[in-house]
Amino acid sequence: ILSECTEQPIDKILEDSERDFFMSPQEAIDYGLIDEIVTPTKHEKK
């Protein structure tokens, strides 16, 4: 499923999942894991 959704080769996904593999939000977009970065908005107290 990950290979199909991310368009990454299965071997790369297996290699990356064998260890801790941290990435920035932009790297996750580039890898194909996420579609967009959501930035929280500031809520004002009433």
N, C-alpha and C positions, 0 to 999 in steps of 0.2 A: 504494500500500500504506500509506504513512504517513498519508494523508488518511483512509483507512478505519479504521485502527487508533487514530488519535488523535482522530478526529471533528473535525479542523481543516479548514477550506476549503483546497483545493489552492492557491489564490492566496496564502494566508498562509504555507503551507509553502514555496512557491517564494520568497517574499520573505524569509523567515527563513533560508533556506539559501543565499542569494546573498552572505552576509557572515558574519563570525564572530558567532555568536549563543550566548552563554554564559548558562546559567541555573543556579539553585540546585537542589538535589534536590527541594525542595518545588515549585518552578516546573516542573520536569520532570514531576512527578505531575499538576499542574494542567493542563499542556499535553497530557498523555496519552501521553508517551513511556515512562514507567516505571510500574510498578504499586505498588512499595513501596521504601522506603529501608532498606537493610541496614546495620546498625551492627556493626562488628567486635567480637568478644568477646575479652577478655584471656585468654591462655593462660598458665597457671602452669608454670614449669620444674619438671621432676621430678628 
